[in-house]
Amino acid sequence: MKIDPIQTTRLVLRNYTKADMDFVISIWNDPDMGKYLPDPSIENVDKQYMKAYKTMEEYEECCYLISVFVETGELIGTCSFVPGEDGSTYDLGYCVHKKFQENGYATEMAQGMIDYAGAHGAREITATVHKENVASIALMRKLGFTIVGETQTRKIGTDIIMGVYLYRLEL
């Protein structure tokens, strides 16, 4: 799913392209930065998973975005959202590269996606957050999300089961 770029105060959230693949791998599959993500660590990445990176920009059901610092053009992180079938719900995700963490970029990315979703008819936003991800739990609270449930997910390519909170924000 492709969208027009989302402009925030310091960032542009633009569509993922194949040229972004190495940057995305450097975050999602890094054992430290990706520890709260369901994506596998680099040692568990297989050919089928790598193929997904090459076709992500063509996905119609999910919108993968790259967060770019307006002033320098540096890639800051990734974010995504999946609109529900009727467009009233959007599920969002985000990840900031470790060299840019603790600067408010995750807040800015998430708020930009929330604003976009609201402007396009969403009535609620959902997100899943790993139970040990203190920073994302704090961000969900800051943005007004509430916990509506808990579940578990398996880290791809491993036997690791991760507990996650299910969050919702009504617009």
C-alpha positions, 0 to 999 in steps of 0.5 A: 500500500502506497501513500503520500508522504506524511510530514511531521515537525522533523520527519518525513514518513515516506514509502519503503522502496527496495533501496531501503532494504539494508537499512530495514535489515539493520534494525529489524534483524539486529539482535539488540534493536529487534529484540522486541520485534517478531522479526528474526535475528539476522542468523535466523533469516532464511531465503523466504524471509529475505524475499519479503524485503524485496516485495514489501513495497508492493504489499497492498495490505500493509503500508511500510514507511521509512522515517527520514530526518528532514534537515539531513535526509538521514534515515531515522527508523521504520514504521508501518500501519495496516488499515482494517477492511473498512478503514475504521481501524489502523494497526501501527508499528514503529522502530527507531534506529538505536543511534536516534533513540531517546529523541522523541522520534518514535512519538513523532512517527506514531503521532504522524501515523495517527493523524494520517489515519484519523484524516482518512476515516479511522476511528481507532488505532491499535498496536501490540507492544512487547511486555518488556519494552518499557519505552514503547509502553511509556509511549503508548501511555503518553499518546493516550492508548489503553491496554485492551488485552494480552497475547503471545507471539513467536519470534520468527525462526525461533522457539521464543514466545513473546508476551505482548500487550494489545493497545487501543486508542479511540479517535 
